Amino acid sequence: MKAVVVGGSNGIGLAISRKIAKKGYHVIILDKSEPAEGVLASDEYDYQYCNLLDLDEEQIKVYAADDEVTFLMITAGFGRVADFEYHHTAEIKNMMTVNATSTIQLLRLFYDRIKSKNEFKCGVMGSIAGLMSSPAATVYSASKAAVCRFIESVNIELEVYGTKNRILNVAPASFKGSRFYGGQNQLDLLDSFAEDIIAHIYACDELFIPNYEETFKAVLDRYYSDPHEYGLHSYTYKKDSGRLDNTKHVVIGYLSGTFDLFHVGHLNLLRRAKEQCDYLIVGVHDSGAWKGKETFIPLEERKEIVGACKYVDKVVDSCREDADAWKLWHYDRLFVGSDYKGTERFNRYEEYFKDKGVKIVYFPYTKGTSSTQIREAMTKS
């Protein structure tokens, strides 16, 4: 038997991975990072890199087609307590993608297994915030509400299909032992919760709200009785308890180049830059700004080509100096070729950015046919 745990390297995902391994499953952990060494025996699991911001559907299809995989748990997600105005558009996009869109896509890729007559166990980490209004957690609440409503609706379809399989919506409030709020993994605090989740998945339940009878039945009754009053109370509580984090949580990156005769080297550069930031701005040089060389492709067309790349969030006309671009875009990372390191220009930049929180990231030029090579080949032909 095999189990797939998305987000299984930390927090409740790791606790579930450990528990399900003890039940005889070989666990496949899909996550951005590997689990800490020693938490799971090496023969109990396999780790595969998985980034829900750029879901690799072909990777998931392999596991969905594996008849030995009979258990799926999705725990990946993130959020924060902050007023809506302090969410950058990139943060909104990322949160909705990880918490909702990619989660639903994962379930679709496994859906033939879930709706089959054969037994298949499945659960998703939702949130109590998805079942009621949650001011000061607006985007997170919206993302979890999408998942909660989806699971509620698709379980009806599963019932109509005649399968006994169901998707469990785990809808907790905050819980201790997770890195969700910036703490450390404390699996001993999560073991009981993980056991309860697995038990509810095995029972083919559709909704599990931890501490429902003790706490959240009354909370939900209060919410349904007067959502407006409850929302005001919820916001005041978060504010008075010091939980609001109205700070910037997005890393903005910037790089500039000519991008003439766009090639795979350019693509690799943009990919690597986006891996180190949440929002990538790319400045495109006109022909006169790049050592006086003429370009094959007009500026507006080059901008359109660069903007079509999925790793690029915004395309702008470059400034003559990257330091001038910072005054316009207030980026946090400046990506440049490693051969510029130590030059007079970038020594000056290093000094200029010292008090501005900007890190200059020097990339070695990536492999790929250069514009110069392409130009020479075209000239010869």
DRENDO-1510 file (C-alpha; in Angstrom, 1 decimal, always signed):
<recs>
REC; n; res; u; v; w
REC; 1; MET; +0.0; +0.0; +0.0 .
REC; 2; LYS; +1.1; +3.5; -0.7 .
REC; 3; ALA; +0.0; +6.9; +0.6 .
REC; 4; VAL; +0.5; +10.3; -1.0 .
REC; 5; VAL; +0.8; +13.2; +1.4 .
REC; 6; VAL; +1.0; +16.7; -0.2 .
REC; 7; GLY; +2.8; +19.0; +2.2 .
REC; 8; GLY; +4.0; +16.0; +4.2 .
REC; 9; SER; +7.4; +17.4; +5.2 .
REC; 10; ASN; +6.2; +19.7; +8.0 .
REC; 11; GLY; +3.5; +20.2; +10.7 .
REC; 12; ILE; +0.4; +18.1; +10.5 .
REC; 13; GLY; +1.4; +16.7; +7.1 .
REC; 14; LEU; +4.5; +15.2; +8.6 .
REC; 15; ALA; +2.6; +13.9; +11.7 .
REC; 16; ILE; +0.1; +12.2; +9.3 .
REC; 17; SER; +3.0; +10.8; +7.2 .
REC; 18; ARG; +4.5; +9.3; +10.3 .
REC; 19; LYS; +1.2; +7.8; +11.6 .
REC; 20; ILE; +0.2; +6.4; +8.2 .
REC; 21; ALA; +3.6; +4.8; +7.8 .
REC; 22; LYS; +3.1; +2.9; +11.0 .
REC; 23; LYS; -0.1; +1.5; +9.6 .
REC; 24; GLY; +1.9; -0.2; +6.8 .
REC; 25; TYR; +1.8; +2.4; +4.0 .
REC; 26; HIS; +4.8; +3.4; +2.1 .
REC; 27; VAL; +4.5; +7.2; +2.1 .
REC; 28; ILE; +5.2; +9.4; -0.9 .
REC; 29; ILE; +5.8; +13.0; +0.4 .
REC; 30; LEU; +5.3; +15.8; -2.1 .
REC; 31; ASP; +6.6; +19.0; -0.8 .
REC; 32; LYS; +8.9; +21.9; -1.5 .
REC; 33; SER; +11.4; +20.7; +1.1 .
REC; 34; GLU; +12.4; +17.3; +2.4 .
REC; 35; PRO; +11.3; +16.1; +5.9 .
REC; 36; ALA; +13.8; +16.5; +8.7 .
REC; 37; GLU; +16.2; +13.6; +8.9 .
REC; 38; GLY; +15.3; +10.8; +11.3 .
REC; 39; VAL; +11.6; +11.6; +11.7 .
REC; 40; LEU; +10.7; +8.8; +9.2 .
REC; 41; ALA; +12.8; +5.7; +8.6 .
REC; 42; SER; +14.4; +5.9; +5.1 .
REC; 43; ASP; +12.5; +2.8; +4.0 .
REC; 44; GLU; +9.1; +4.2; +5.0 .
REC; 45; TYR; +8.9; +7.1; +2.5 .
REC; 46; ASP; +10.1; +8.6; -0.8 .
REC; 47; TYR; +10.3; +12.4; -1.2 .
REC; 48; GLN; +9.5; +14.2; -4.4 .
REC; 49; TYR; +9.8; +18.0; -4.9 .
REC; 50; CYS; +6.4; +19.6; -5.5 .
REC; 51; ASN; +5.6; +23.3; -5.8 .
REC; 52; LEU; +1.8; +24.0; -5.8 .
REC; 53; LEU; +2.5; +27.4; -7.3 .
REC; 54; ASP; +3.6; +25.6; -10.5 .
REC; 55; LEU; +1.9; +22.2; -10.3 .
REC; 56; ASP; +3.5; +19.5; -12.4 .
REC; 57; GLU; +0.4; +17.6; -13.6 .
REC; 58; GLU; +2.4; +14.9; -15.2 .
REC; 59; GLN; +4.2; +14.2; -11.9 .
REC; 60; ILE; +0.8; +13.8; -10.1 .
REC; 61; LYS; -0.7; +11.6; -12.9 .
REC; 62; VAL; +2.0; +9.0; -12.3 .
REC; 63; TYR; +0.8; +8.6; -8.6 .
REC; 64; ALA; -2.9; +8.8; -9.5 .
REC; 65; ALA; -2.4; +5.9; -12.0 .
REC; 66; ASP; -0.6; +3.8; -9.4 .
REC; 67; ASP; -3.1; +1.2; -8.1 .
REC; 68; GLU; -1.0; +0.7; -5.0 .
REC; 69; VAL; -1.7; +4.3; -4.0 .
REC; 70; THR; -5.0; +4.1; -2.0 .
REC; 71; PHE; -4.6; +7.1; +0.4 .
REC; 72; LEU; -4.3; +10.8; -0.4 .
REC; 73; MET; -4.0; +13.7; +2.1 .
REC; 74; ILE; -3.4; +17.3; +1.1 .
REC; 75; THR; -2.2; +19.5; +3.9 .
REC; 76; ALA; -0.2; +22.2; +2.0 .
REC; 77; GLY; -1.3; +25.8; +2.5 .
REC; 78; PHE; -0.5; +29.1; +4.0 .
REC; 79; GLY; -2.1; +32.3; +5.3 .
REC; 80; ARG; -1.7; +35.1; +7.7 .
REC; 81; VAL; -3.7; +37.5; +9.9 .
REC; 82; ALA; -3.6; +41.0; +8.2 .
REC; 83; ASP; -6.0; +43.6; +6.9 .
REC; 84; PHE; -6.9; +43.1; +3.3 .
REC; 85; GLU; -5.2; +46.3; +2.2 .
REC; 86; TYR; -1.8; +44.9; +3.2 .
REC; 87; HIS; -2.0; +41.9; +0.8 .
REC; 88; HIS; +0.0; +42.4; -2.4 .
REC; 89; THR; -1.7; +41.1; -5.5 .
REC; 90; ALA; +1.1; +38.5; -5.8 .
REC; 91; GLU; +0.3; +37.3; -2.3 .
REC; 92; ILE; -3.4; +37.0; -3.2 .
REC; 93; LYS; -2.6; +35.0; -6.3 .
REC; 94; ASN; -0.2; +32.7; -4.5 .
REC; 95; MET; -2.5; +32.1; -1.6 .
REC; 96; MET; -5.5; +31.3; -3.8 .
REC; 97; THR; -3.4; +29.1; -6.0 .
REC; 98; VAL; -1.9; +27.0; -3.2 .
REC; 99; ASN; -4.9; +26.8; -0.9 .
REC; 100; ALA; -7.6; +26.4; -3.5 .
REC; 101; THR; -6.8; +26.1; -7.2 .
REC; 102; SER; -3.9; +23.6; -7.0 .
REC; 103; THR; -5.7; +21.6; -4.2 .
REC; 104; ILE; -8.8; +21.2; -6.5 .
REC; 105; GLN; -6.6; +20.4; -9.4 .
REC; 106; LEU; -4.9; +17.6; -7.4 .
REC; 107; LEU; -8.3; +16.2; -6.5 .
REC; 108; ARG; -9.3; +16.3; -10.1 .
REC; 109; LEU; -6.2; +14.3; -11.1 .
REC; 110; PHE; -7.0; +11.7; -8.5 .
REC; 111; TYR; -10.8; +11.8; -9.2 .
REC; 112; ASP; -11.1; +8.7; -11.2 .
REC; 113; ARG; -9.6; +6.8; -8.2 .
REC; 114; ILE; -11.8; +8.6; -5.7 .
REC; 115; LYS; -15.1; +8.0; -7.6 .
REC; 116; SER; -14.4; +4.4; -8.4 .
REC; 117; LYS; -16.0; +1.4; -6.6 .
REC; 118; ASN; -12.6; +0.5; -5.2 .
REC; 119; GLU; -11.8; +1.8; -1.7 .
REC; 120; PHE; -9.8; +5.1; -1.8 .
REC; 121; LYS; -9.1; +7.2; +1.3 .
REC; 122; CYS; -8.8; +11.0; +0.9 .
REC; 123; GLY; -8.7; +14.1; +3.1 .
REC; 124; VAL; -7.9; +17.8; +2.7 .
REC; 125; MET; -6.9; +20.4; +5.3 .
REC; 126; GLY; -9.5; +23.0; +5.1 .
REC; 127; SER; -10.1; +25.5; +7.9 .
REC; 128; ILE; -12.9; +26.7; +10.3 .
REC; 129; ALA; -12.2; +30.1; +8.5 .
REC; 130; GLY; -13.7; +28.5; +5.4 .
REC; 131; LEU; -17.0; +28.0; +7.2 .
REC; 132; MET; -17.6; +31.5; +8.4 .
REC; 133; SER; -16.5; +35.1; +7.8 .
REC; 134; SER; -13.0; +35.9; +9.0 .
REC; 135; PRO; -12.1; +39.6; +8.9 .
REC; 136; ALA; -8.4; +40.2; +9.0 .
REC; 137; ALA; -7.9; +36.9; +7.3 .
REC; 138; THR; -9.9; +37.7; +4.2 .
REC; 139; VAL; -7.9; +36.1; +1.5 .
REC; 140; TYR; -7.0; +33.0; +3.5 .
REC; 141; SER; -10.7; +32.7; +4.5 .
REC; 142; ALA; -11.8; +33.0; +0.8 .
REC; 143; SER; -9.3; +30.4; -0.3 .
REC; 144; LYS; -10.5; +27.9; +2.3 .
REC; 145; ALA; -14.1; +28.7; +1.7 .
REC; 146; ALA; -13.6; +27.7; -1.9 .
REC; 147; VAL; -12.2; +24.3; -0.8 .
REC; 148; CYS; -14.9; +23.8; +1.8 .
REC; 149; ARG; -17.7; +24.4; -0.7 .
REC; 150; PHE; -16.0; +22.3; -3.3 .
REC; 151; ILE; -15.6; +19.3; -1.0 .
REC; 152; GLU; -19.2; +19.7; +0.2 .
REC; 153; SER; -20.5; +19.8; -3.4 .
REC; 154; VAL; -18.3; +17.1; -4.9 .
REC; 155; ASN; -19.2; +14.6; -2.1 .
REC; 156; ILE; -22.8; +14.9; -3.2 .
REC; 157; GLU; -21.7; +13.9; -6.7 .
REC; 158; LEU; -19.8; +10.9; -5.2 .
REC; 159; GLU; -22.9; +9.8; -3.4 .
REC; 160; VAL; -24.9; +10.0; -6.7 .
REC; 161; TYR; -22.2; +7.9; -8.5 .
REC; 162; GLY; -22.8; +5.2; -5.9 .
REC; 163; THR; -19.3; +5.1; -4.5 .
REC; 164; LYS; -18.7; +4.9; -0.7 .
REC; 165; ASN; -15.5; +7.0; -1.0 .
REC; 166; ARG; -15.7; +10.5; +0.3 .
REC; 167; ILE; -13.3; +13.5; +0.6 .
REC; 168; LEU; -12.8; +14.5; +4.3 .
REC; 169; ASN; -12.8; +18.3; +4.9 .
REC; 170; VAL; -10.6; +18.8; +8.0 .
REC; 171; ALA; -11.7; +22.2; +9.4 .
REC; 172; PRO; -9.6; +23.2; +12.4 .
REC; 173; ALA; -8.9; +26.6; +14.0 .
REC; 174; SER; -5.3; +27.2; +15.0 .
REC; 175; PHE; -3.5; +24.3; +16.6 .
REC; 176; LYS; -0.1; +23.9; +18.3 .
REC; 177; GLY; +2.9; +22.1; +17.0 .
REC; 178; SER; +2.8; +23.3; +13.4 .
REC; 179; ARG; +5.1; +25.8; +11.6 .
REC; 180; PHE; +2.0; +27.5; +10.1 .
REC; 181; TYR; +2.4; +30.5; +12.3 .
REC; 182; GLY; +6.2; +30.6; +12.2 .
REC; 183; GLY; +6.8; +28.1; +15.0 .
REC; 184; GLN; +8.7; +24.8; +15.0 .
REC; 185; ASN; +7.5; +21.3; +14.3 .
REC; 186; GLN; +6.4; +19.6; +17.6 .
REC; 187; LEU; +5.1; +16.3; +16.4 .
REC; 188; ASP; +4.3; +15.1; +20.0 .
REC; 189; LEU; +1.6; +17.9; +20.1 .
REC; 190; LEU; +0.2; +16.8; +16.7 .
REC; 191; ASP; +0.1; +13.0; +17.1 .
REC; 192; SER; -3.4; +12.8; +18.5 .
REC; 193; PHE; -4.7; +15.2; +15.9 .
REC; 194; ALA; -3.1; +13.2; +13.1 .
REC; 195; GLU; -4.7; +10.0; +14.5 .
REC; 196; ASP; -8.1; +11.6; +14.6 .
REC; 197; ILE; -7.8; +12.8; +11.0 .
REC; 198; ILE; -6.8; +9.3; +9.8 .
REC; 199; ALA; -9.7; +7.8; +11.8 .
REC; 200; HIS; -12.2; +10.2; +10.2 .
REC; 201; ILE; -10.8; +9.5; +6.7 .
REC; 202; TYR; -11.1; +5.7; +7.3 .
REC; 203; ALA; -14.7; +6.3; +8.4 .
REC; 204; CYS; -15.5; +8.0; +5.1 .
REC; 205; ASP; -16.6; +11.1; +6.9 .
REC; 206; GLU; -17.2; +14.4; +5.0 .
REC; 207; LEU; -16.4; +17.0; +7.7 .
REC; 208; PHE; -14.2; +16.9; +10.8 .
REC; 209; ILE; -14.1; +20.0; +13.0 .
REC; 210; PRO; -11.8; +19.4; +16.0 .
REC; 211; ASN; -13.2; +20.4; +19.4 .
REC; 212; TYR; -16.6; +20.8; +17.7 .
REC; 213; GLU; -18.8; +19.9; +20.7 .
REC; 214; GLU; -16.6; +21.6; +23.3 .
REC; 215; THR; -16.1; +24.9; +21.4 .
REC; 216; PHE; -17.0; +25.3; +17.8 .
REC; 217; LYS; -20.7; +24.2; +17.9 .
REC; 218; ALA; -21.4; +27.3; +20.0 .
REC; 219; VAL; -19.1; +29.5; +17.8 .
REC; 220; LEU; -20.8; +28.4; +14.6 .
REC; 221; ASP; -24.3; +28.9; +16.2 .
REC; 222; ARG; -23.3; +32.4; +17.1 .
REC; 223; TYR; -22.0; +33.1; +13.6 .
REC; 224; TYR; -25.2; +31.8; +11.9 .
REC; 225; SER; -27.3; +33.7; +14.4 .
REC; 226; ASP; -25.7; +37.1; +13.5 .
REC; 227; PRO; -22.8; +37.0; +11.0 .
REC; 228; HIS; -22.2; +40.8; +11.2 .
REC; 229; GLU; -22.0; +40.9; +15.0 .
REC; 230; TYR; -19.7; +37.8; +15.0 .
REC; 231; GLY; -17.5; +39.4; +12.3 .
REC; 232; LEU; -17.0; +42.6; +14.4 .
REC; 233; HIS; -16.2; +40.5; +17.4 .
REC; 234; SER; -13.7; +38.4; +15.5 .
REC; 235; TYR; -11.9; +41.4; +14.1 .
REC; 236; THR; -11.7; +43.1; +17.5 .
REC; 237; TYR; -10.4; +40.0; +19.1 .
REC; 238; LYS; -7.6; +39.5; +16.5 .
REC; 239; LYS; -6.6; +43.2; +16.8 .
REC; 240; ASP; -6.7; +43.3; +20.6 .
REC; 241; SER; -4.7; +40.1; +20.9 .
REC; 242; GLY; -1.9; +41.5; +18.8 .
REC; 243; ARG; -2.3; +39.0; +16.0 .
REC; 244; LEU; -2.5; +41.5; +13.1 .
REC; 245; ASP; +0.6; +41.4; +11.0 .
REC; 246; ASN; +0.2; +44.4; +8.6 .
REC; 247; THR; +3.7; +44.1; +7.2 .
REC; 248; LYS; +4.9; +43.3; +3.7 .
REC; 249; HIS; +5.1; +39.6; +3.0 .
REC; 250; VAL; +6.0; +39.6; -0.7 .
REC; 251; VAL; +9.5; +39.5; -2.2 .
REC; 252; ILE; +9.6; +41.6; -5.3 .
REC; 253; GLY; +12.4; +40.8; -7.8 .
REC; 254; TYR; +13.8; +42.8; -10.7 .
REC; 255; LEU; +16.1; +42.1; -13.6 .
REC; 256; SER; +16.8; +43.8; -16.8 .
REC; 257; GLY; +18.0; +42.8; -20.2 .
REC; 258; THR; +17.6; +43.1; -24.0 .
REC; 259; PHE; +16.0; +39.7; -24.6 .
REC; 260; ASP; +16.6; +39.9; -28.3 .
REC; 261; LEU; +16.0; +36.7; -30.2 .
REC; 262; PHE; +14.5; +35.1; -27.0 .
REC; 263; HIS; +16.1; +31.7; -26.3 .
REC; 264; VAL; +16.3; +29.0; -23.6 .
REC; 265; GLY; +19.0; +30.8; -21.7 .
REC; 266; HIS; +16.6; +33.7; -21.2 .
REC; 267; LEU; +13.9; +31.3; -20.1 .
REC; 268; ASN; +16.3; +29.7; -17.6 .
REC; 269; LEU; +17.2; +33.1; -16.2 .
REC; 270; LEU; +13.6; +34.1; -15.7 .
REC; 271; ARG; +12.8; +30.7; -14.1 .
REC; 272; ARG; +15.6; +30.9; -11.6 .
REC; 273; ALA; +14.8; +34.5; -10.7 .
REC; 274; LYS; +11.1; +33.7; -10.1 .
REC; 275; GLU; +12.1; +30.8; -7.8 .
REC; 276; GLN; +13.6; +33.5; -5.5 .
REC; 277; CYS; +10.8; +36.0; -5.4 .
REC; 278; ASP; +7.0; +36.2; -5.4 .
REC; 279; TYR; +6.6; +38.9; -8.0 .
REC; 280; LEU; +9.1; +39.4; -10.8 .
REC; 281; ILE; +9.4; +42.6; -12.7 .
REC; 282; VAL; +11.5; +42.6; -15.9 .
REC; 283; GLY; +12.9; +45.7; -17.5 .
REC; 284; VAL; +13.6; +45.4; -21.2 .
REC; 285; HIS; +16.3; +47.6; -22.8 .
REC; 286; ASP; +15.8; +49.5; -26.0 .
REC; 287; SER; +18.5; +49.0; -28.6 .
REC; 288; GLY; +20.5; +52.1; -27.5 .
REC; 289; ALA; +20.6; +51.0; -23.8 .
REC; 290; TRP; +22.6; +47.8; -24.5 .
REC; 291; LYS; +26.0; +49.0; -25.5 .
REC; 292; GLY; +24.7; +50.7; -28.6 .
REC; 293; LYS; +23.9; +47.4; -30.4 .
REC; 294; GLU; +21.1; +47.2; -32.8 .
REC; 295; THR; +18.4; +44.5; -32.1 .
REC; 296; PHE; +16.7; +42.2; -34.5 .
REC; 297; ILE; +13.3; +42.4; -32.7 .
REC; 298; PRO; +11.6; +45.8; -32.0 .
REC; 299; LEU; +11.3; +46.8; -28.3 .
REC; 300; GLU; +7.5; +46.4; -28.1 .
REC; 301; GLU; +7.6; +42.9; -29.6 .
REC; 302; ARG; +10.4; +41.9; -27.2 .
REC; 303; LYS; +8.4; +43.2; -24.3 .
REC; 304; GLU; +5.4; +41.2; -25.5 .
REC; 305; ILE; +7.5; +38.0; -25.8 .
REC; 306; VAL; +8.9; +38.4; -22.3 .
REC; 307; GLY; +5.5; +39.2; -20.8 .
REC; 308; ALA; +4.1; +36.0; -22.3 .
REC; 309; CYS; +6.5; +34.0; -20.1 .
REC; 310; LYS; +4.6; +32.5; -17.0 .
REC; 311; TYR; +7.5; +33.4; -14.7 .
REC; 312; VAL; +7.1; +37.2; -15.4 .
REC; 313; ASP; +4.5; +39.2; -13.5 .
REC; 314; LYS; +5.2; +42.7; -15.0 .
REC; 315; VAL; +7.2; +44.0; -18.0 .
REC; 316; VAL; +8.5; +47.6; -18.1 .
REC; 317; ASP; +10.9; +49.7; -20.0 .
REC; 318; SER; +14.2; +49.4; -18.3 .
REC; 319; CYS; +15.9; +52.4; -16.7 .
REC; 320; ARG; +19.5; +53.3; -17.7 .
REC; 321; GLU; +20.5; +52.4; -14.2 .
REC; 322; ASP; +18.9; +49.5; -12.2 .
REC; 323; ALA; +19.2; +51.8; -9.1 .
REC; 324; ASP; +16.8; +54.2; -10.8 .
REC; 325; ALA; +14.4; +51.3; -11.4 .
REC; 326; TRP; +14.3; +50.7; -7.6 .
REC; 327; LYS; +12.9; +54.2; -7.1 .
REC; 328; LEU; +10.0; +53.2; -9.3 .
REC; 329; TRP; +9.3; +49.6; -8.2 .
REC; 330; HIS; +10.9; +49.3; -4.7 .
REC; 331; TYR; +12.1; +45.7; -5.4 .
REC; 332; ASP; +13.8; +43.5; -2.8 .
REC; 333; ARG; +16.0; +41.4; -5.1 .
REC; 334; LEU; +18.1; +42.5; -8.0 .
REC; 335; PHE; +19.1; +39.7; -10.3 .
REC; 336; VAL; +22.2; +40.1; -12.5 .
REC; 337; GLY; +24.8; +38.1; -14.3 .
REC; 338; SER; +27.7; +36.9; -12.1 .
REC; 339; ASP; +30.3; +38.5; -14.4 .
REC; 340; TYR; +29.1; +41.9; -13.1 .
REC; 341; LYS; +30.1; +41.1; -9.5 .
REC; 342; GLY; +33.0; +43.3; -8.4 .
REC; 343; THR; +32.6; +45.8; -11.2 .
REC; 344; GLU; +32.7; +49.5; -10.4 .
REC; 345; ARG; +29.0; +49.8; -11.3 .
REC; 346; PHE; +27.8; +47.0; -9.0 .
REC; 347; ASN; +30.2; +47.9; -6.2 .
REC; 348; ARG; +28.3; +51.2; -6.4 .
REC; 349; TYR; +25.0; +49.4; -6.3 .
REC; 350; GLU; +26.0; +47.3; -3.3 .
REC; 351; GLU; +26.7; +50.5; -1.4 .
REC; 352; TYR; +23.6; +52.2; -2.6 .
REC; 353; PHE; +21.3; +49.4; -1.6 .
REC; 354; LYS; +22.8; +48.8; +1.9 .
REC; 355; ASP; +20.1; +50.7; +3.7 .
REC; 356; LYS; +17.3; +49.8; +1.4 .
REC; 357; GLY; +16.8; +46.1; +2.2 .
REC; 358; VAL; +17.8; +45.0; -1.4 .
REC; 359; LYS; +19.8; +41.9; -2.0 .
REC; 360; ILE; +21.7; +41.6; -5.3 .
REC; 361; VAL; +21.6; +38.1; -6.5 .
REC; 362; TYR; +24.4; +37.2; -9.0 .
REC; 363; PHE; +23.5; +34.4; -11.4 .
REC; 364; PRO; +26.0; +32.5; -13.6 .
REC; 365; TYR; +24.8; +32.7; -17.2 .
REC; 366; THR; +22.5; +29.8; -17.9 .
REC; 367; LYS; +23.2; +27.3; -20.6 .
REC; 368; GLY; +21.5; +28.0; -23.9 .
REC; 369; THR; +22.1; +29.5; -27.3 .
REC; 370; SER; +23.0; +33.2; -26.9 .
REC; 371; SER; +21.7; +36.0; -29.0 .
REC; 372; THR; +25.2; +36.5; -30.3 .
REC; 373; GLN; +25.4; +32.9; -31.5 .
REC; 374; ILE; +22.0; +33.2; -33.2 .
REC; 375; ARG; +22.9; +36.5; -34.8 .
REC; 376; GLU; +26.2; +35.0; -36.2 .
REC; 377; ALA; +24.3; +31.9; -37.5 .
REC; 378; MET; +21.8; +34.1; -39.2 .
REC; 379; THR; +24.5; +36.2; -40.8 .
REC; 380; LYS; +26.3; +33.2; -42.1 .
REC; 381; SER; +23.2; +31.8; -43.6 .
</recs>
